[in-house]
């Protein structure tokens, strides 16, 4: 069952999306544990914005999972469906940069 919120639903449930940075200098590159706090449907693209807390640094940040050609919200070579995956769970995520230097959400796996 899909558990992605709209912006207004997130605010009604007392989440604060503005506390989560999307700036590339605020998002750690590499593989590390992060808690997926909540998810919101993206407004400008076909995707889901995932709101994470880095378990090592405590920093809050957001990453987007884009809809693929199969109309699923999955990362390449990853079997997690982000439209239905659990929130308030710990994940091991891998974040890199694309050829233009922008943040790229590469992989994830559920740890708990």
C-alpha positions in Angstrom: 0.0 0.0 0.0 1.3 3.4 -0.9 2.4 5.6 2.0 3.5 8.7 0.2 2.0 12.0 1.5 1.0 15.2 -0.2 2.7 18.4 1.0 -0.4 19.4 3.0 -0.8 15.9 4.5 2.8 15.9 5.7 2.3 19.3 7.4 -1.0 18.0 9.0 1.0 15.0 10.4 3.5 17.5 11.9 6.3 16.8 9.5 8.4 19.8 8.6 9.8 19.3 5.1 11.6 22.7 5.2 14.0 21.3 7.9 15.5 18.9 5.3 18.2 20.3 3.0 18.3 19.6 -0.8 21.6 21.6 -1.2 24.4 19.3 -2.6 26.9 20.7 -0.1 24.6 19.5 2.8 24.2 16.0 1.6 27.0 13.5 2.4 28.5 11.5 -0.5 29.0 7.8 0.0 27.3 4.9 1.8 25.9 5.4 5.2 22.9 4.6 7.5 19.9 6.9 7.3 16.4 6.9 8.7 13.6 7.5 6.2 11.3 9.8 8.1 8.6 10.4 5.5 7.9 10.8 1.8 6.1 13.3 -0.3 5.0 13.3 -3.9 7.2 15.6 -5.9 5.5 18.6 -7.5 7.7 19.4 -10.5 8.7 15.9 -11.6 7.4 12.4 -11.6 9.0 11.3 -8.4 8.9 10.8 -4.7 11.0 13.0 -2.4 12.3 11.0 0.5 13.2 12.8 3.8 16.1 11.2 5.6 18.1 11.8 8.7 21.8 10.7 8.5 22.4 8.4 11.5 26.1 9.4 11.8 25.8 13.2 11.6 22.2 13.8 12.5 21.8 16.0 9.4 18.4 16.0 7.7 18.3 16.0 3.9 16.1 15.0 1.0 16.6 12.8 -2.0 14.3 12.2 -4.9 13.4 8.8 -6.5 12.2 9.3 -10.1 9.6 7.1 -11.8 11.2 4.7 -14.1 10.1 3.4 -17.6 8.1 0.7 -15.9 6.2 3.4 -14.0 7.7 2.3 -10.7 9.5 4.3 -8.1 12.7 2.3 -7.8 16.4 3.1 -8.1 18.3 1.3 -10.8 19.5 -2.1 -9.6 17.5 -1.8 -6.4 14.3 -3.7 -5.6 12.8 -1.2 -3.1 9.6 0.3 -4.3 9.7 3.8 -2.7 6.0 4.3 -3.2 5.4 1.5 -0.6 8.6 1.1 1.4 8.4 1.5 5.2 9.0 4.9 6.8 10.6 5.4 10.2 12.9 2.6 9.2 16.7 2.5 8.9 18.3 2.2 5.5 21.8 1.9 4.2 21.9 4.4 1.4 24.5 5.2 -1.3 24.7 8.8 -2.6 27.0 10.1 -5.4 27.2 12.8 -8.0 26.1 12.7 -11.6 28.3 13.9 -14.5 27.1 17.5 -13.9 28.0 17.4 -10.2 24.5 17.1 -8.9 23.4 14.7 -6.2 22.4 11.2 -7.3 20.6 8.7 -5.2 22.3 5.5 -6.2 21.1 2.6 -4.0 19.3 1.7 -0.8 18.6 -1.3 1.3 16.4 -1.7 4.4 18.4 -2.4 7.6 15.5 -2.8 10.0 
